[in-house]
Amino acid sequence: MSLTAAAPGDWHASLSLSIARARGRTQLARAEHCGPLRVQRPFYPEGGQGPCHVYVLHPPGGVVSGDRLTLDVKLAPESHALLTTPGATKLYRARAAHAACDATLTQRFHVASGAVLEWLPQETIAYDGARARLLTQVDRDPGATYAGWEIVCLGRPAAGERFAHGRLASELTLARAGQLGFFERGAYAGGDAVLYAPWGLAGQPVLATFVVAAESADASWVEAVREQVSPLAREGLFAATLVRGLVVVRYLGATAREARTLFEAAWAVLRPRYAGRAAVHPRIWST
């Protein structure tokens, strides 16, 4: 795929991955990139027969208005991959020349029958004045499993910065065999009432969603998360529900750190159920 910058200073980048099981283990069969979006070699912290861990790298380190990053991942039958990022994704303040132009980050995943894809990136931080769209599209074949989360921080609360200007829009689409099963859309304008109203975000800067789509998911999975993870919440609101056969875990609170802690705990509860193995953190999370 060939992408070119629409204007000087814009980054248009793409990364296409094919992951398959061969010779007894999951392997990165193909990786094609254009622009500053790429991967390192896969890692196997769970042993050679376990899932491959793949780190998606964006060397510039931040995204500004006008940038377009596209990740396209296909998992072949019976493969298992965990994808993450080495650090937070930073959405910087829109440049004056691009004040009306959004940055766009698109993730498209196709998971074949018997495969397991885990998309567990580190948090996304929207700086005051950022303009961006986050689009995640998942299509899984019957018998496939997807587990993915998105943790968004509006502004930089640790630095005393609120999301007073700019715009962030997000969409999450999950389909099974091409049939839409889950669709969620959010739009947040800097300084808007929804950020502070009790019926909105109630002044909390961090919102996060973790979705597990697996054939065997049922209410017992949700009850296990509620019993084992909910008591750990200290600063924010944590909830787990079953929505049309999907386990949906949510957080609304003050810190991305707490969101990560709770989601990792939920992952530890859910992973043995959907993948038959304990949660093993990617090594990059410890650096």
N, C-alpha and C positions, 0 to 999 in steps of 0.2 A: 504494500500500500504506500502510495506517495502522497505526502502532505506538504504543503508549502505555507509559509507565513503569509497571512492576509495583509499585514502591515509591518513595517520595521519594528523590531522588538517583540513581536508576538511569537509565542512558541506553539506550533501545531505538531503534536507528536502522537504516534500510535505504537501499540505493542500487541502482537498477536501470538498467542501460545496454544500449542496442541500438546496435551498430556495423555499418555497411554500406558497401559501395562504390557510389559514385554520382558521376557527372560526372568519371570518371577517377581518383578517389582515395577512400581510406577516410575516412569521416566518422562523427562521433558523431551518430547519427540521433535518439536519444532518451535523456534522462537524467531520471529521477524519483527524488527522495529524500524521506525522512522523518527528521527528527532530524539530529544532527550527523554526517552522512556525505555527502560530495558530491565533485564534480570541478570542476576548472578547465576552460577551453577546451582542446581537443586541440592538441598541438604537432606540428610536422613537421620535426624536425632532420635527417631523411634526405631532405628534398625533398618537394614537394607530391604526387608520385606514390608516395612511400614510405609506410610504416606510420604511423599516428597514434600518438603517445605520450600517454597519459592518466595523470594523477596522482590517486590516490584520497586524499582528505583527510579526516582526523578531527580537527576543530578542538580538542576537549578535550585531545588529545595523549596521553592514557593511558586504560587500561581497568581497571575494578575489578569485584569480584564483584557479580553482579546485572545487569551491562551485557550487552546483546545487539546485536551488529553483524552485518548481513547484506548481502553484496555479491552481486548477481545480474547476470551479464554474458552477452549473446548476440551472437555474431558471425555475420553473414550470409555467404553464399557469396562467395569470392574476396576477402574483406576481410583486413586485417592490422593488428593493434593490439598495442601494448606497454603494459601497465599496471604501474605501480610506486607507491611511496609516498614522500612527501617526507622521511621520517625513520623511525627505529625505532619499532615498536609496543611500548609499555611496559605490561606487565601488573603493576599495583600490588598491594601486600599487601591481602588481603581485609579488608574492614571488619568490626568486631566484630559488628555486627548482621546481617551476611551471611556469617558464617564458614563456613557449610555450603552456600553458594550459589555456583555457578561463573559466571564470565563466559563468554560464548559468542561466538566469531567464526566466521562461516560464509561461505565463498566457493563460489558455484555458477556453473559456466561451461558454456555450450553453444557448440560450434564447428561451423559448417556446412561442407559439402564445399568444399574449395579454400581455406578460410580458415586463417589462422595467428594463434594467440593466445599471447602471451608474458606470463606473470604473474611479475614479478621484483621482489617487495617487498623493502624493506630489513629488517633483522633484527627478530625478536621477542624482547624481554627479559622474562623472568619473574622478578620481584623475589621475594625470600624471603617466603614467606607468601601468595603469589598462588594463586588457584584459577581455572583457566580450561580451556576446551575449544576446540581449533582444528580446524575441519572444512572440508575442501576436496573438492568433488565436481565432476568433469569428465566431460562426455559429448560425444564428438566423432562426427560423421558420417564415413562412409568418405571418405577423401581429405582429411580435416582434419588440422591439426597443432596440438599443444599443447606448450609448453615452460614449465615453472614450477619455482620453487624455494621452499624454506622453510628459513630459518636461525634456529635457536632457541638462546638463551643462558639457561641455568638459573642464576639468581643474577646478581650483578654482580662478576665476578672482579677487575676493575680497582679496585673499592672494597673488596676483601677480603670480599665477601658471598657466602656459599654458599647453595644452595637447601636450607635445613634444615627448612623447614616449607611446607605448602601442597601443591598438586597441579596437574599439567599433563597433559592428555590430548590426543591428536591423532589425526586420521584423514585418510587420503588415499585417494580412490576415483577410478579412471579407468575409463571405459566407452567402448566403441566401438559405435555404433548400438544403444545400450541394453544391450549385453552386457558384463558385468563383465570387465575385463582385468587390473586391478591393484588390490589393496587392502592398505593398511598401517595398523596401529594401534599407538600407543604410549601408555604411561601411566607417569608419573613422580611419585612421592610424595616430598616433602621429607625428606631424611635417610635414604631407603630404601637398602638394600644395593646395588640395581642401579646406583645412581649412582657407586659406588666399586669394585665388584667387577670383576676382570679380564674376566669374561664379560658385563659390562654396559658402563657408560660409562667405567670405569677412572679415575674422578675428573676426567674432562674435562667442562667445563661447556657446550661448544658442540657441537650435533649439527645436521646439515644434510643435506637431500636435494634433488637437482635431477633432474627427470624430463623427458625429451623423448619425445613420442609422435608419430611420423611414419611414413607408409606405407613410405618407403624406408630407414628405419633398419636398419643391419646391423652386424655385428661390426667392420667397418672404421672405423666411427664411434668405437666404444669404443677401438680400438687407437690412433686418432689422439689421443684425449683422454689416454690413458695415456702416450703418448710425449711429448706436448707440455706437459701440465699436471702430471702426477705429480711430475716432478723439481722443481717449484716449491714443493712442500710442505716446510715446515721444522719446524713445531711440532706438527702434528697428523697424523692418518691420512687418506689420500685414496684413493678407489677408484672405478672405473667398470666397470659390467657391462651386459650385454644380458639383459633379463628379459622373455621372451615378446614380443619385438619392440620393447621400450621400452629406451631408454638411461637407465640409472639411475646417477647420480653421487652419492657420499656423502663427507661429511667428519665427523670427530670430533676435536676438539682444544680448544685453550685460548682462542682468540680469534675473535670474529665477524669481525674485520678479515681474518684469514687465510682464513676460509671464503669471504668475499665476493671476495677477490682470486682464489682458485682457481676459484670458480664463474664469475666474469667471464671468466677465461681459458678455461674449458671452453665457455662461451657463444660466445666468439670462434672456437673451433674448430668448434662444431656449427652455428652459425647459417648459414654459407654452404651447409651441406649440406641443412638443412631449409627454408631460406627463400630461398636464392640471393643473399644479400647479406651484407656484412660487418656485424659488431656495431658499433652506434653507441650510446654511452651516453646515457641520458636526461640532460638538462642539470641536472636537480634533484640528481643524484648529486654534482655538483661544487660545490654551494652549502653 
